[in-house]
Amino acid sequence: MERHTIITVKDLVKQYGDFTAVKGISFEVYENEIFGLLGPNGAGKSTTLEIIETLREKTSGHVTVDGFDLDKAPDNIKKIIGVQLQSAGYYPNLNLTELIALFSGLYNRPVDAKDLLARFNLEDKARAKFKELSGGQKQRFSIATTLINRPKIIFLDEPTTGLDPQARRNLWELIQQVRAQGTTVVITTHYMDEAEFLCDRCAIVDKGEIIALDSPDVLIDKLVAGGFERKKEVKKANLEDVFLHLTGRELRDQ
Ligand SMILES: Nc1ncnc2c1ncn2[C@@H]1O[C@H](COP(=O)(O)OP(=O)(O)OP(=O)(O)O)[C@@H](O)[C@H]1O
């Protein structure tokens, strides 16, 4: 099937002083896929994401987003992307409805706050302040806010770090729903189960280089074809299955 490329990264390099964090990486993201950048701490995932988001200067290389050249038209790129804010970006005295109204005003895009909160299971928190939310609720709200300017692409930097299994699974489903509604999703993670569950394709990044790029299935098949075998016999369930079986799959943070 012919896929339409929405992001092109070519020979991207980022140096911090004499340290090279990103060493000439190239990849493409297809429209409406969930694309993952996977790697250990310090691999260069956030740096790469922030360069594409126009938030960080690159040292060299070429990036285009939906046909816009990062060097020539960063403002056009800003208009079509949604970026997850760190919690420090939310005014402490406003409640969730007021925060949505604020962003909606900044983007000049009318938004039905009630409807947006309901999509992210936050209808009961409409009058709560951001700091009063649980970790899972904060993540859901920050993903909800990425959609206010109706972006073509959203960028999520380690969206499930620190969440319990129910909250992670709930967030995965919400991310899939966002994609089902036509948005391309670029995500960074160091959780392999997350990448396997969510990503159509992923790039494995290590020490600033892409060392593999494909769908999770193909990456696994290639490893097995190369003669890899797990040392231990695989059990039919794991500890997370036990935990979810005992505590249930429904969200616990309402
Ligand atoms: N502003 C900066 N100045 C100097 N070095 C930096 C800066 N930002 C990041 N680095 C370094 O660049 C490397 C890549 O960092 P980056 O945050 O992109 O990695 P990451 O893959 O996102 O890791 P993590 O999962 O820990 O966020 C790290 O070695 C980091 O210490």
The ligand as a Gaussian input file, in Angstrom:
#p B3LYP/6-31G(d) Opt

LIG

0 1
 N       20.511000      21.145000      26.905000
 C       21.411000      20.162000      26.923000
 N       22.716000      20.428000      27.090000
 C       23.647000      19.445000      27.073000
 N       23.380000      18.132000      26.889000
 C       22.097000      17.808000      26.722000
 C       21.036000      18.796000      26.730000
 N       19.857000      18.156000      26.525000
 C       20.150000      16.846000      26.406000
 N       21.485000      16.627000      26.520000
 C       22.180000      15.323000      26.419000
 O       21.889000      14.758000      25.158000
 C       21.653000      13.359000      25.277000
 C       20.288000      13.013000      24.719000
 O       19.280000      13.561000      25.566000
 P       17.731000      13.362000      25.285000
 O       16.991000      14.051000      26.370000
 O       17.426000      13.740000      23.891000
 O       17.612000      11.782000      25.438000
 P       16.325000      10.878000      25.582000
 O       16.534000       9.731000      24.666000
 O       15.105000      11.673000      25.377000
 O       16.443000      10.381000      27.069000
 P       15.370000      10.377000      28.259000
 O       14.581000       9.143000      28.075000
 O       16.270000      10.311000      29.464000
 O       14.590000      11.649000      28.151000
 C       21.837000      13.026000      26.760000
 O       23.139000      12.527000      26.941000
 C       21.663000      14.353000      27.449000
 O       22.413000      14.404000      28.637000

